[in-house]
Amino acid sequence: MHAHSTKLSDATCRNAKPHERNYTLTDGGGLHLLVKPNGTRLWQYRATVLGKPVLVSLGQYPDVGLSDARRKHQDSRKLVALGIHPTEDRRRQEAERKIAELKRQIGSFRAVCEAWRARTDGALRPASINQREREIARHLMPKLGDRLMADVTRFDLAELLKDVSSRTPEVAHNLRNYLSAIWEHAADHGIVAANIVPLKLIGRGPKVSHAALKLERLGDFLRALEADSAELQGKIAIRLIILNAARKSEVLGGRWAEIDFDAAEWRIPPQRMKGGKEHVVPLSRQSVALLRELRSISGRDIMFPNKRDPLRPMAGRSVNNVMDRMGFAEEAKPHGFRAMFSTYWHEALEPNDVIELCLAHSIGSTVSRTYNRAQLLDERRELLQRWADLIDNLARAPS
């Protein structure tokens, strides 16, 4: 009972008058009230942490009353018992709170979406920017805007897309593109571990084998490619695939020995061709210029060396990754550019044989076998040059 009477009372604290020097009123267990000559009264707790004496400030009286001070003292004692310095613990908690706040600022869907748009909007026509803006604001921001991207699940996104798809499949298709590009951007910047956007939409009807870009979107695509941060080699690979209506494997597996700069021809050997026959590609001026640019940065033998193993060509997936990150995952696959080329020239009523030979499709009838030997090189050169010029026109900045 006597020990308890040494404890402070509220009245004692309230009536503590300043002296000429600092003095303390003890509450026990290392807790005391320090009274300073200027009248300030501070709660302090003396303790030993890992053999070192420490002094912990617990606030000023009367802002922190006696019962509050005792509660803070108890909390601090628990930490000290674990060998933790209470002040450092408070600093750590404060730092963690700041980090959480920072994560919320840069890791929220809204913040990442804005960063992605700042990087990619510049390549688009005003109409495309407005459409993107409208669809994101209407369908994505209300559900995802304030959420941390790291907390969003694949299931959340699948549900959201399924919901939109049931009403407007085309919009859902665009949203999936945006989401995939935004998640790629976040993964590139270490905000999320991976792109978790569902690969396809549920209930979109029959899937076309290779997404072929609409010709009127090719300009947007090429400007987005130009603005993208991808390695130059990857960009050149994509442009050569488009210019030559070539298969991805034919371009990426290329060796410098196959290129004849003087004749402006690329002779792809039979073992690299799907049809097992040598394929001669007459190169447009634009293709030759790209190949010269590539020559200055590429290996001695392999045109597109793999970064990890320069003796092997780069992986086909890397081209798709660039296109996915640009936000064209759903509407364009590398192989789809061949379909675009074919559709365009068939609609322009160009001779079927010329188009098919450009695509390295073997032409069936006996009559055309003689053609096949001549390979209609001049006609194909002319067609591929016109294609390259058309692409240049589409790639120019929109007026």
C-alpha positions as CSV (number, residue, x, y, z in Angstrom):
1,M,0.0,0.0,0.0
2,H,2.8,2.3,0.9
3,A,4.5,1.7,-2.4
4,H,1.4,2.7,-4.3
5,S,1.3,6.0,-2.5
6,T,4.5,7.1,-4.3
7,K,2.5,7.0,-7.6
8,L,1.6,10.4,-8.9
9,S,-1.9,11.9,-8.8
10,D,-3.4,14.2,-11.3
11,A,-3.5,17.0,-8.7
12,T,0.3,16.6,-8.1
13,C,1.0,17.0,-11.8
14,R,-1.4,19.9,-12.1
15,N,0.1,21.7,-9.1
16,A,3.8,21.1,-10.0
17,K,5.4,24.6,-9.9
18,P,8.7,25.4,-11.7
19,H,11.9,25.7,-9.6
20,E,15.2,27.3,-10.6
21,R,16.4,24.0,-11.9
22,N,14.8,21.0,-13.6
23,Y,13.3,18.5,-11.2
24,T,11.3,15.3,-11.7
25,L,8.2,13.7,-10.1
26,T,8.4,9.9,-10.2
27,D,5.5,7.6,-11.0
28,G,7.5,4.3,-10.8
29,G,8.8,1.8,-13.4
30,G,11.1,4.5,-14.9
31,L,8.2,6.9,-15.7
32,H,8.5,10.5,-14.5
33,L,7.3,14.0,-15.1
34,L,10.2,16.5,-15.8
35,V,9.3,20.1,-14.6
36,K,11.5,22.7,-16.3
37,P,12.2,26.3,-15.0
38,N,10.1,27.8,-17.8
39,G,7.1,25.8,-16.5
40,T,7.1,23.1,-19.3
41,R,6.2,19.6,-17.9
42,L,7.4,16.6,-20.0
43,W,6.7,12.9,-19.6
44,Q,9.8,10.8,-19.8
45,Y,10.6,7.1,-19.4
46,R,14.1,5.9,-18.5
47,A,15.0,2.4,-19.5
48,T,17.8,0.2,-20.6
49,V,17.7,-1.3,-24.0
50,L,20.3,-4.0,-24.8
51,G,22.5,-2.7,-21.9
52,K,22.3,1.0,-23.0
53,P,20.4,3.6,-21.0
54,V,17.7,5.3,-23.1
55,L,15.4,8.2,-22.4
56,V,12.0,8.1,-24.2
57,S,9.8,11.2,-24.6
58,L,6.1,10.5,-24.1
59,G,4.6,13.9,-24.6
60,Q,3.9,17.1,-22.7
61,Y,1.5,17.6,-19.8
62,P,-1.4,18.5,-19.8
63,D,-1.8,17.6,-23.5
64,V,-0.9,14.1,-22.4
65,G,-2.7,13.4,-19.1
66,L,-1.5,11.1,-16.4
67,S,-3.5,8.0,-17.5
68,D,-2.4,8.5,-21.2
69,A,1.2,8.8,-20.0
70,R,0.9,5.5,-18.1
71,R,-0.6,3.8,-21.1
72,K,2.2,5.0,-23.4
73,H,4.7,4.0,-20.7
74,Q,3.2,0.4,-20.6
75,D,3.4,0.2,-24.5
76,S,7.1,1.3,-24.4
77,R,7.9,-1.1,-21.6
78,K,6.6,-4.0,-23.7
79,L,9.0,-2.9,-26.5
80,V,11.9,-2.5,-24.2
81,A,11.3,-6.0,-22.8
82,L,11.8,-7.2,-26.4
83,G,15.0,-5.2,-26.8
84,I,13.4,-2.6,-29.0
85,H,14.1,1.1,-28.7
86,P,10.6,2.8,-28.5
87,T,11.7,6.0,-30.2
88,E,13.3,4.1,-33.1
89,D,10.2,1.9,-33.3
90,R,8.0,5.0,-33.6
91,R,10.3,6.3,-36.4
92,R,10.1,3.0,-38.2
93,Q,6.3,3.0,-38.0
94,E,6.2,6.6,-39.3
95,A,8.6,5.6,-42.1
96,E,6.4,2.6,-43.0
97,R,3.3,4.8,-43.0
98,K,5.0,7.2,-45.4
99,I,6.1,4.3,-47.6
100,A,2.5,3.0,-47.7
101,E,1.3,6.5,-48.6
102,L,3.9,6.8,-51.3
103,K,2.9,3.4,-52.7
104,R,-0.7,4.6,-52.7
105,Q,0.3,7.7,-54.7
106,I,2.5,5.9,-57.3
107,G,1.0,2.4,-57.2
108,S,-2.7,3.2,-57.5
109,F,-4.3,2.2,-60.8
110,R,-5.1,5.9,-61.5
111,A,-1.5,6.9,-61.1
112,V,-0.1,4.1,-63.3
113,C,-2.8,4.7,-65.9
114,E,-1.8,8.4,-66.1
115,A,1.9,7.5,-66.4
116,W,1.1,5.0,-69.2
117,R,-1.1,7.5,-71.0
118,A,1.6,10.2,-70.7
119,R,4.0,7.8,-72.5
120,T,1.6,6.5,-75.2
121,D,-1.0,9.1,-76.0
122,G,1.3,11.2,-78.1
123,A,1.4,8.6,-80.8
124,L,-2.3,8.5,-81.4
125,R,-4.8,10.5,-83.3
126,P,-7.0,12.9,-81.3
127,A,-10.0,10.7,-82.0
128,S,-8.3,7.7,-80.6
129,I,-7.1,9.6,-77.5
130,N,-10.7,10.8,-76.8
131,Q,-12.1,7.3,-77.2
132,R,-9.4,5.9,-74.9
133,E,-10.1,8.6,-72.3
134,R,-13.9,8.0,-72.5
135,E,-13.7,4.3,-72.1
136,I,-11.2,4.3,-69.3
137,A,-13.1,7.0,-67.3
138,R,-16.4,5.2,-67.7
139,H,-15.5,1.6,-67.1
140,L,-12.1,1.3,-65.4
141,M,-11.7,4.3,-63.0
142,P,-14.9,3.8,-61.0
143,K,-13.9,0.3,-60.1
144,L,-10.1,0.4,-60.1
145,G,-9.0,4.1,-59.8
146,D,-8.1,4.2,-56.1
147,R,-7.0,0.6,-55.7
148,L,-3.4,-0.4,-55.4
149,M,-2.5,-2.3,-58.6
150,A,-0.7,-4.9,-56.5
151,D,-4.0,-5.7,-54.7
152,V,-6.1,-6.2,-57.9
153,T,-6.6,-9.9,-58.8
154,R,-7.0,-11.5,-62.2
155,F,-10.5,-12.5,-61.1
156,D,-11.4,-8.9,-60.5
157,L,-10.3,-8.0,-64.0
158,A,-12.1,-11.0,-65.6
159,E,-15.3,-10.1,-63.8
160,L,-15.1,-6.4,-64.9
161,L,-14.4,-7.4,-68.5
162,K,-17.1,-10.0,-68.6
163,D,-19.6,-7.5,-67.3
164,V,-18.7,-4.9,-70.0
165,S,-18.5,-7.7,-72.7
166,S,-22.1,-8.8,-72.0
167,R,-23.3,-5.3,-73.1
168,T,-20.6,-4.0,-75.5
169,P,-18.1,-6.6,-76.6
170,E,-16.1,-4.1,-78.7
171,V,-15.6,-1.8,-75.7
172,A,-14.5,-4.8,-73.5
173,H,-12.0,-5.7,-76.2
174,N,-10.5,-2.2,-76.1
175,L,-10.5,-2.2,-72.3
176,R,-8.6,-5.4,-72.2
177,N,-5.9,-3.9,-74.5
178,Y,-5.6,-0.8,-72.2
179,L,-5.4,-3.0,-69.1
180,S,-2.8,-5.2,-70.5
181,A,-0.6,-2.3,-71.6
182,I,-1.1,-0.6,-68.2
183,W,-0.1,-3.8,-66.3
184,E,3.0,-4.2,-68.6
185,H,3.9,-0.6,-67.8
186,A,3.5,-1.3,-64.1
187,A,5.6,-4.5,-64.3
188,D,8.3,-2.6,-66.2
189,H,8.5,-0.1,-63.3
190,G,8.4,-2.7,-60.5
191,I,5.0,-1.7,-59.2
192,V,3.5,-5.2,-59.9
193,A,5.3,-8.5,-60.3
194,A,3.6,-9.5,-63.6
195,N,0.9,-8.8,-66.1
196,I,-2.2,-10.5,-64.7
197,V,-4.7,-9.3,-67.3
198,P,-6.7,-12.3,-68.7
199,L,-5.5,-13.3,-72.1
200,K,-8.9,-13.5,-73.8
201,L,-12.3,-12.2,-73.1
202,I,-15.0,-14.7,-72.1
203,G,-17.8,-14.9,-74.6
204,R,-16.4,-12.9,-77.4
205,G,-17.7,-15.3,-80.1
206,P,-15.4,-17.3,-82.4
207,K,-11.7,-16.2,-82.2
208,V,-9.9,-15.3,-85.4
209,S,-6.7,-17.4,-85.7
210,H,-4.4,-14.3,-85.8
211,A,-5.6,-10.8,-84.8
212,A,-5.1,-8.7,-88.0
213,L,-4.9,-5.0,-87.5
214,K,-7.3,-2.9,-89.5
215,L,-5.4,-0.9,-92.1
216,E,-6.7,2.4,-90.8
217,R,-5.2,1.5,-87.4
218,L,-1.7,0.8,-88.9
219,G,-0.7,4.5,-88.7
220,D,-1.5,4.6,-85.0
221,F,0.4,1.3,-84.5
222,L,3.5,2.6,-86.3
223,R,3.6,5.9,-84.4
224,A,3.1,4.0,-81.1
225,L,6.0,1.7,-82.1
226,E,8.2,4.7,-82.9
227,A,7.4,6.2,-79.5
228,D,7.9,3.0,-77.6
229,S,10.9,2.4,-75.3
230,A,11.6,-1.0,-76.8
231,E,15.1,-1.9,-78.1
232,L,15.8,-0.7,-81.6
233,Q,16.3,-4.3,-82.8
234,G,12.8,-5.3,-81.8
235,K,11.3,-2.3,-83.5
236,I,13.2,-3.0,-86.7
237,A,12.1,-6.6,-86.6
238,I,8.4,-5.6,-86.4
239,R,8.8,-3.1,-89.2
240,L,10.5,-5.7,-91.5
241,I,7.7,-8.2,-90.7
242,I,5.1,-5.6,-91.8
243,L,7.0,-4.3,-94.9
244,N,7.7,-7.8,-96.3
245,A,4.5,-9.5,-95.2
246,A,6.9,-12.0,-93.7
247,R,6.5,-14.6,-91.0
248,K,8.0,-13.7,-87.7
249,S,10.3,-16.7,-87.7
250,E,11.6,-15.8,-91.2
251,V,12.6,-12.4,-90.1
252,L,14.0,-13.2,-86.6
253,G,15.9,-16.2,-87.8
254,G,17.7,-14.0,-90.5
255,R,21.4,-14.3,-91.1
256,W,23.5,-11.6,-92.8
257,A,24.7,-14.1,-95.4
258,E,21.1,-14.2,-96.8
259,I,21.1,-10.5,-97.6
260,D,22.3,-9.2,-101.0
261,F,22.5,-5.5,-100.5
262,D,23.5,-4.8,-104.2
263,A,20.6,-6.8,-105.7
264,A,18.3,-5.6,-102.8
265,E,17.3,-9.2,-102.2
266,W,16.8,-11.4,-99.2
267,R,17.3,-15.1,-100.0
268,I,15.8,-17.3,-97.3
269,P,17.1,-20.9,-97.5
270,P,14.6,-23.8,-97.7
271,Q,15.3,-25.1,-94.2
272,R,14.1,-21.8,-92.8
273,M,10.9,-21.7,-94.8
274,K,7.5,-23.2,-93.8
275,G,7.1,-24.6,-97.3
276,G,10.6,-26.0,-97.5
277,K,11.5,-24.0,-100.6
278,E,14.0,-21.2,-101.0
279,H,12.2,-17.8,-100.8
280,V,13.6,-14.7,-102.5
281,V,12.2,-11.4,-101.0
282,P,12.8,-8.4,-103.3
283,L,13.5,-5.6,-100.8
284,S,11.9,-2.2,-101.0
285,R,14.1,0.9,-100.4
286,Q,12.6,1.2,-96.9
287,S,13.6,-2.4,-96.1
288,V,17.1,-1.9,-97.3
289,A,17.4,1.3,-95.2
290,L,16.2,-0.6,-92.1
291,L,18.6,-3.5,-92.7
292,R,21.6,-1.0,-93.1
293,E,20.6,0.5,-89.8
294,L,20.4,-2.9,-88.2
295,R,23.7,-3.9,-89.7
296,S,25.4,-1.1,-87.7
297,I,24.2,-2.4,-84.3
298,S,23.8,-6.2,-84.9
299,G,26.1,-9.2,-84.7
300,R,28.4,-10.6,-87.4
301,D,26.3,-13.5,-88.4
302,I,22.9,-13.4,-86.8
303,M,20.7,-10.4,-87.7
304,F,18.7,-10.4,-84.4
305,P,20.9,-11.9,-81.7
306,N,19.4,-13.0,-78.5
307,K,20.5,-10.8,-75.6
308,R,21.1,-13.8,-73.3
309,D,22.7,-16.0,-75.9
310,P,24.1,-14.0,-78.9
311,L,24.7,-17.2,-80.9
312,R,20.9,-17.8,-81.1
313,P,18.3,-15.5,-82.6
314,M,16.0,-13.4,-80.4
315,A,12.9,-15.2,-79.1
316,G,9.7,-14.7,-81.1
317,R,7.9,-13.9,-77.9
318,S,9.9,-10.7,-77.5
319,V,8.2,-9.2,-80.6
320,N,4.8,-10.0,-79.2
321,N,5.8,-8.5,-75.8
322,V,6.6,-5.2,-77.4
323,M,3.2,-5.2,-79.2
324,D,1.4,-6.2,-76.0
325,R,3.0,-3.4,-74.0
326,M,2.1,-0.9,-76.6
327,G,-1.6,-1.8,-76.0
328,F,-2.2,-3.6,-79.3
329,A,-2.2,-7.2,-77.8
330,E,-5.8,-8.0,-78.9
331,E,-6.0,-6.3,-82.2
332,A,-2.6,-7.1,-83.7
333,K,-0.4,-10.2,-83.7
334,P,2.8,-10.3,-85.8
335,H,1.3,-12.9,-88.1
336,G,-1.8,-10.8,-88.7
337,F,0.2,-8.3,-90.8
338,R,0.3,-11.0,-93.5
339,A,-3.5,-11.1,-93.5
340,M,-3.6,-7.3,-93.7
341,F,-1.3,-7.4,-96.8
342,S,-3.3,-10.1,-98.5
343,T,-6.7,-8.5,-97.8
344,Y,-5.5,-5.0,-99.0
345,W,-4.0,-6.2,-102.4
346,H,-6.8,-8.7,-103.1
347,E,-9.3,-5.9,-102.6
348,A,-7.2,-3.7,-104.9
349,L,-7.5,-6.5,-107.5
350,E,-3.8,-7.2,-107.8
351,P,-3.0,-10.6,-109.5
352,N,-3.5,-13.4,-107.0
353,D,-0.2,-15.2,-108.0
354,V,1.8,-12.1,-107.2
355,I,0.2,-11.7,-103.8
356,E,0.5,-15.4,-102.9
357,L,4.2,-15.4,-103.9
358,C,4.9,-12.4,-101.7
359,L,3.4,-14.4,-98.9
360,A,5.6,-17.4,-99.9
361,H,2.5,-19.6,-100.5
362,S,3.2,-22.2,-103.2
363,I,0.9,-21.8,-106.2
364,G,-0.9,-24.9,-107.1
365,S,-1.7,-25.3,-110.8
366,T,0.8,-26.8,-113.3
367,V,0.3,-23.7,-115.5
368,S,1.6,-21.4,-112.8
369,R,4.6,-23.6,-111.9
370,T,6.6,-21.9,-114.7
371,Y,5.6,-18.6,-113.0
372,N,6.8,-20.1,-109.8
373,R,10.3,-20.7,-111.2
374,A,10.5,-17.1,-112.4
375,Q,8.9,-16.1,-109.1
376,L,7.4,-13.0,-110.7
377,L,10.3,-11.1,-109.0
378,D,9.7,-7.8,-110.9
379,E,6.0,-7.8,-110.2
380,R,6.6,-8.6,-106.5
381,R,9.3,-6.0,-106.2
382,E,6.9,-3.4,-107.6
383,L,4.1,-4.5,-105.3
384,L,6.3,-4.5,-102.1
385,Q,7.6,-1.1,-103.0
386,R,4.1,0.3,-103.3
387,W,3.2,-1.4,-100.0
388,A,6.3,0.2,-98.3
389,D,5.3,3.7,-99.7
390,L,1.7,3.2,-98.5
391,I,3.0,2.3,-95.0
392,D,5.2,5.4,-95.0
393,N,2.2,7.6,-95.8
394,L,0.1,6.0,-93.0
395,A,3.0,6.4,-90.5
396,R,3.2,10.2,-91.0
397,A,1.9,12.2,-88.1
398,P,-1.9,12.7,-88.4
399,S,-2.8,16.2,-89.7
